[in-house]
Each structure stands twice: as C-alpha cells, then as structure tokens.
Amino acid sequence: MRVAGKPMRTIWPEPDGTVGIIDQTALPHAFTTRRLGTLEEAAHAIRAMLVRGAPLIGVTAAYGVALAMRVDPSDAALEAACRTLAATRPTAVNLRWALDQMRRALAEAPPSERASLAWRRAGELADEDVRVNRAIGEHALPLIAGAARRVRRRVEILTHCNAGWLATVDWGTALAPIYLAHDSGIDVHVWVDETRPRNQGASLTAWELGQHGVPHTVIVDNAGGHLMQHGRVDLCIVGSDRTTASGDVANKIGTYLKALAAYDNGVPFYVTLPSSTIDWSLRDGREIPIEERDSSEVTHLGGVRLTPADSPAANWAFDVTPARLVTALVTERGICPASEGGLRRLFPERR
Amino acid sequence: MRVAGKPMRTIWPEPDGTVGIIDQTALPHAFTTRRLGTLEEAAHAIRAMLVRGAPLIGVTAAYGVALAMRVDPSDAALEAACRTLAATRPTAVNLRWALDQMRRALAEAPPSERASLAWRRAGELADEDVRVNRAIGEHALPLIAGAARRVRRRVEILTHCNAGWLATVDWGTALAPIYLAHDSGIDVHVWVDETRPRNQGASLTAWELGQHGVPHTVIVDNAGGHLMQHGRVDLCIVGSDRTTASGDVANKIGTYLKALAAYDNGVPFYVTLPSSTIDWSLRDGREIPIEERDSSEVTHLGGVRLTPADSPAANWAFDVTPARLVTALVTERGICPASEGGLRRLFPERR
C-alpha cells in the first residue's frame, strides 16, 4: 500500500543483503525503517514487536532463518534458528507454519546452497502472502458491496487491532476488502478500536487508513457495543492469529467482546485469515496457548505511568472467539461458515 | 475511607465556608485537595471531572447551589444556579435529583435564610449519601459471602470504572460491599478494568483499593471476557449513572460489553445504585441521553498523542446495559430483579 503516496511493503530484501522493515513501534508519529542483518535482530524485531501481525511475523521469521543460514548453514544451526524464532511469540501459528516451510525447503539441500535457497524461499513466502491477502480482499469485497446496496448510505465497518497491510507483507487481511471497496468507489467508514494495551488500532490502523485516504474514526475499545446498539455498525471485520479446525478464532484481546456485541445486535462478524493461520491440529479454541506479556504494557503508556505504583497489572495478549459468534470466515480460497465442515469444504486436502 | 491511614470523605465543608474536595484528576500520582468558593468553581469541578461519579456529582451540585445563595439568594439566582449545574453533565440523574432536593428546601424559604439553609441541606445530602452507600454495601455483602462459601477460595470480582468511595461521599456503591467483605475477613481480589478513555479504573479504583489494602489487579478493558471464559471471575459488580424504571442501566462506556461476557459465561452481574440514580420517568434505556465528551480524551493521554494527527476520534462516555443482562440491582433498600416489578416492590411509593 502507499506511504505518503509511494507504494511500499512492510518487509523487503535490501541490496546489501539485509532485510528492510518498518519499525512499527515508532508509528504513527515517525515513519522509520530498519535493517535486520542477523538472526538475533530478526528475533528481536518479532519479540519487541517492531514487526507484528501473524502473517508478517511468519515472513520475518523466514528471513530470520535465511540470515542464520549465511553464518552457519549446518543442520544444527537450522534447528537452533527455528527454535529461537518459534519462541518469540507463542500464539500466532503462522510463525510455526513459516518455519516449517523453511525447514522443508532447506532440509534436503546441501549446506553450501542453503543460504541462497533460504533467501529465495523467504522472498517467495513474502510474495505468496501478498497474493493470499489480495485474494482474501477480493472474496470479502462482496460483503461490503452487499452492505452498501442494503443500507444505501456510507457503509460503517468496525475493526479491532491492526489486521491491515502493516500486519502482513501488503494489503492486510481485515483491511484488504476495505481498501478494495474504497478504491472501487464504495463509500466506507471504519470505526477503529484503539486496542489497548498496545494501541495497534489507534497507532497503526488509523495511520494506514489515513495514508490511503480511507475515512475512519478512532474509538476506545469500550465504545463498540454502544455503536452496535445504535445501528452505527453494519459489519465487523477482524483478523486472526490462530483459527482452530472447528472455526474458533484467537485474535487480539477484546475481539471476543466485540463478537458478543455483534451477535447481540444482529451485526455480521467476519474473520479474515490466510489458511496458514489455521491450526488443523486443534478442535477447541480453549487449547490455544494465550501469550501473557509484560504488565508494563498496561501500567505505562508513552513513558507515562497510568496506575498507582503499588498496583499489579496483568496482560493477556489474545482471547478466543467461539465459532458460534462468527458469521463467516474469509480465506484466500473463499468464504465459509466458521465450522469444521465449512473449513474442510474449502480445504478438502485436509480431510 | 482511608487515605494513608487517615479517614476521609471526598467532599467536606471547610471552616472558612468553602467546600473541600479531592482533585481526582491528579490521582493516582498526587493526592491534592482544593477549595470551591463559588458556583462557577463548583460547576467547573464537575465539568472538568475534578469530582465525578453520579452520587458525588449530586452532592457537589448541592454545595454549588449553597455557594450561589451566599452571593445572591433570589429566586432568579436559585434558578440560574440550578440551570448552570444541571448543564455540567447530561447523563447522571443524581445531579438533577440533588438540584430538585435543593430547590424544594429553598423555594419556600425567605431569601435571607437561604444561604444557611442551603449549606445545611447540602451537608445533609452528603450524610445521606454515606448512609445510603453503607446500606448498599450491607445488602450486597451476602453476594460476596455466598460466593466465598461456594468457591472455597479467594473470591474474584470484576468491576468497571470507579464506583468506589471516590465516586460518592464515602464507601462507594460497587466497592462498598467489597470493603465490607475485606474488612470482615473474606479473601477477595478485584480485577480492575482500566476504563478508557479517562482511566478511572487504573487511576482511581486501583488507588482507593490500594489505600485500603484490598488485593487487586489492573487489566485493560479488553481482558474481562477472556477472564470470564476461563473461570477467573466469580461475580461482576458495577455502579450506575442512571437506571430506568424497567432496570436498564446507563453506566460508564464498556459496561454493556462486560455484561454480555458475564451473561455468556454464567457469571452474575450485579449493579449497585442509590435510588437517587433511578429515573422513574424512563422505561427504555435507549431514551437515556448519552454524553459525548471531547475527542482529545481519546486522542491524548497524559500529554502524549496516541493517534495520527489527522485521525478523528469519537468519545461517548456511557452505554446502556439492558435489564435482561443484569442479574440483580442492589439499592439502599435491598436487592431486586432488574425489572419494573422488582424495583416497584422495593419502592412501593412509586407505584
């Protein structure tokens, strides 16, 4: 998508052999790019959330393996790199998926070829992510176009956290159909959940929608239910960090509350996801490990302490929305009910 | 309740004829008191939320009338003072209730007696608030004691915003039974919703629980659903800014989302309120006017800008929880179902 009018991706190979990224912790106030030159820098970028969003984490990890292979292309180094990268974030399953892809590409190759092979494969995964997200956008676009025909005014869409192009290599998942709708002349407006504690909505979603010229309004996470009660939301679209084979959706903490409000008010609640986000090994969302992050993300904001010095805080990063609250899942292969049957019809090879 | 071990109220008459308050905008980092000497200072204290919480707003308004009567005890000045104070905050109904009480006390009195009469009546309203809240606490205490017997471990209570003693003259509404439970030796722990955008949970509820020694943990507003899904909440207790005759509850924005999660997970959801918070003229919560506050409360925090400079924000201060999601209402007269029948049995004079 565009930054100040110039097309960009969130991650790219630099001519000097490093990996370029946008430092997303500096947004929305500063647009800064960084270069990752080592496995440790790639792992740090994921852990410290310079890059975030399940699809982008996966591609960054793939490049991390490639950077490691340049230093030591041995089997032991490959395994160590995958272990280090897998440990950076526990909930997103794309990370493990991307590492599996890299392992598969490199395992049979002689060590001398692994560095260049890994670099190429990471680039392919990045390109594939762009294609997949564009396809998700095209499959979800009719949902917005249909709402536009139904309501005959501006379509009001609520999203939580950032599942935009900044969370992927390009296009985004939840925001991909919104960009396509806006670009095709459909009048859309996005309610952007702030998304405490890390404020990815207020800082990233608002920023990327603004850069692309999509009308939007930032609200606190508490406000979405009130808007839905008053008919101010036509549909919700969110992303997913891990989706079970039965259609339960782990996504940013607070997604479950918005899904409850949508259900209570008859507002469709769509989850967009690349199939790499599906964990076919799980049938119950309660089995998804939920990352607990440092409590300082809750107690401090921009260097300002928000809580009394003696008050403890807790910080779960994700929650699980049960499939019964999800109107439909949108993948790169199309739309399906949030159910085992729905997913398996789209992905028959998983039967 | 206690501040650094010393018993305090949130509002008190000073010997010099001014009204002492705690500047709640400086908490939790600084404990500052202020003196209100004029109607305009009282109105400003409510508008700028130096004092907040429906019951405390009412008592502050009553003192505001008393301060106005000292300058000009005429009928016209009385009406003007009530108009100015009523316009400070639109949602809380106690404010109107308290002004009605003052009008009733002063209307028939000769102007020469109004200043001293108003000062006395405001003090009586403050004392009455303390008695009412203590009674609410005693009526709700068995709900916590019952949970303690049932779960046979620490009782986990979730609350939203601040309905503690800082929101009233003393004791609080939602926190009154928690203080009584803690003081009587019941092991309680409170999940404190941060309560964006003004963070009354993170700054006020956490502070007052900490000052009183009640174990608590601050969480973002997004987290409560996840906790309830995992059996980490035994009951929710919140306050109310306005309750309809049918039991619909206007309270801080986001309360509705927590009520939905409680309902979805079989967690009891209790609303505590002085009867002065009941609007007997309304039967449908959707008729309650919802205050929209300045968007800077969303876009900025502690001087830090959270959103891109070009991104608009919206800021509704309250939402309405329908009676069907409320397990019971707790008033100074006892507990009742959140329904017209339930309320009228407790308040038969309203039939």
Interface residues (C-beta under 8 A of the other chain):
Chain A: P28 H29 V192 E194 T195 R196 P197 N199 A202 S203 A206 W207 L209 G210 H216 T217 V218 I219 V220 D221 N222 A223 G224 G225 H226 Q229 K252 I253 G254 Y256 L257 K258 L260 A261 D264 R286 I290 V298 T299 L301 G302 G303 V304 R305 L306 T307 P308 D310 S311 P312 A313 A314 N315 W316 F318 D319 V320
Chain B: P28 H29 V192 E194 T195 R196 P197 N199 A202 S203 A206 W207 L209 G210 H216 T217 V218 I219 V220 D221 N222 A223 G224 G225 H226 Q229 K252 I253 G254 Y256 L257 K258 L260 A261 D264 R286 I290 V298 T299 L301 G302 G303 V304 R305 L306 T307 P308 D310 S311 P312 A313 A314 N315 W316 F318 D319 V320
